[in-house]
Amino acid sequence: MGWVYILQSLSTGRFYVGSTVDFERRLAEHQRGHSPATRGRGPWRLVYQESFPSLIEARRREFQLKRCKSAKLIQQMLQSPKG
């Protein structure tokens, strides 16, 4: 199983999009500052997550989100009702 997640920095308000097979471990790494991409900008708040049958599918979704990534688009996605 794979996961795509979006974190928001409580100190800067910026978003981070990532994917993993071990969601709990990865989130803990971000909180401890073990990820160079998020180090020094925490603490982090989980604002969105999706599960997929495989990591490959999760990575495809991650790259899709990153291609159109902007704070405004992520805010719209978080506020839209899930259907």
Residue pairs with C-beta under 8 A, 6 or more apart in sequence:
1 21
1 51
1 52
1 53
1 54
2 19
2 20
2 21
2 51
2 52
2 53
2 54
2 55
2 56
2 57
2 58
2 59
3 19
3 20
3 21
3 23
3 26
3 49
3 50
3 51
3 52
3 58
4 17
4 18
4 19
4 49
4 50
4 52
4 58
4 61
4 62
4 65
5 17
5 18
5 19
5 20
5 23
5 26
5 27
5 46
5 48
5 49
5 50
6 15
6 16
6 17
6 46
6 47
6 48
6 49
6 65
6 74
6 78
7 15
7 16
7 18
7 27
7 30
7 38
7 44
7 45
7 46
7 47
8 14
8 15
8 16
8 44
8 45
8 47
9 15
9 16
9 38
9 41
9 42
9 43
9 44
9 45
10 42
10 43
10 44
10 45
11 41
11 42
11 43
12 41
13 71
14 41
14 71
15 47
15 69
15 71
15 74
16 30
16 37
16 38
16 44
17 62
17 65
17 66
17 69
18 26
18 30
18 37
18 62
19 55
19 58
19 59
19 61
19 62
20 26
20 55
20 58
21 55
23 49
27 44
27 46
29 35
30 38
30 42
30 44
31 42
31 43
31 44
33 39
33 40
33 42
38 44
47 74
47 78
48 74
48 77
48 78
50 58
50 61
51 58
52 58
52 61
65 74
